[in-house]
């Protein structure tokens, strides 16, 4: 993975879902399973939204790309089909 030590900040679950081509519910499950590192905006509220660490999202994309290159990536995420020179549609 490229250096990400200096990358800071967070993104919304909606943004992460768009980048991964997944639903916000899938992103919530990925947070619960530990695949994505995130924190609640207001920890006192049970249904508070999450902010996903940008570095965590990049690391997941890198892992999915590596699996895709090995031919071992589930078609579950369109991000698995990323290869050099292709971008996710907006």
C-alpha positions in Angstrom: 0.0 0.0 0.0 1.2 3.5 -0.7 2.2 5.6 2.3 -0.9 6.8 4.1 0.7 7.9 7.4 0.1 11.6 6.6 -3.5 11.1 5.4 -5.9 12.4 7.9 -9.6 13.1 8.0 -12.9 11.2 7.7 -15.6 10.6 5.2 -19.3 9.9 5.5 -20.8 6.4 5.2 -22.6 7.6 2.1 -19.3 8.6 0.4 -17.7 5.3 1.4 -20.8 3.4 0.0 -20.5 5.3 -3.3 -16.8 4.6 -3.6 -17.2 0.9 -2.9 -20.4 0.6 -4.9 -22.1 -0.8 -1.8 -25.1 0.2 0.3 -24.8 2.3 3.4 -26.1 -0.8 5.3 -23.1 -2.8 4.0 -20.8 0.0 5.2 -22.4 -0.2 8.6 -21.7 -4.0 8.7 -18.1 -3.4 7.6 -17.7 -0.9 10.5 -19.2 -3.4 12.9 -16.9 -6.2 11.7 -13.8 -4.0 11.9 -13.2 -3.9 8.1 -13.5 -0.1 8.3 -12.3 2.1 11.1 -14.9 4.7 12.1 -16.3 6.7 15.0 -19.7 7.8 15.9 -20.4 11.5 15.4 -22.3 11.6 18.7 -21.4 8.5 20.8 -24.2 9.3 23.3 -26.8 8.5 20.7 -27.5 4.9 19.7 -28.4 5.7 16.1 -25.7 8.4 15.5 -24.0 8.4 12.1 -20.4 7.3 11.7 -17.5 9.1 10.2 -15.1 6.6 8.5 -11.4 7.3 8.7 -10.2 8.1 5.2 -7.0 6.1 5.7 -9.1 3.0 6.6 -11.2 3.4 3.4 -8.0 3.7 1.3 -6.5 0.6 3.0 -9.7 -1.4 2.2 -9.6 -0.3 -1.4 -6.0 -1.3 -1.6 -6.8 -4.8 -0.2 -9.7 -5.2 -2.6 -7.6 -4.2 -5.5 -4.9 -6.7 -4.5 -7.5 -9.5 -4.2 -8.8 -8.5 -7.7 -5.3 -8.7 -9.2 -5.0 -12.2 -7.7 -8.4 -13.2 -9.0 -9.6 -13.7 -5.5 -12.0 -10.9 -5.1 -15.8 -11.3 -4.7 -17.9 -9.5 -7.2 -19.8 -8.1 -4.2 -18.1 -4.7 -4.5 -17.6 -3.0 -7.9 -14.4 -1.6 -6.3 -13.0 -5.2 -6.7 -13.0 -4.6 -10.4 -10.7 -1.6 -10.2 -7.5 -1.8 -12.2 -4.9 0.7 -13.2 -6.4 3.5 -15.3 -10.0 2.9 -14.4 -12.0 5.0 -12.0 -15.3 4.6 -10.1 -18.1 6.4 -11.9 -19.7 9.3 -10.0 
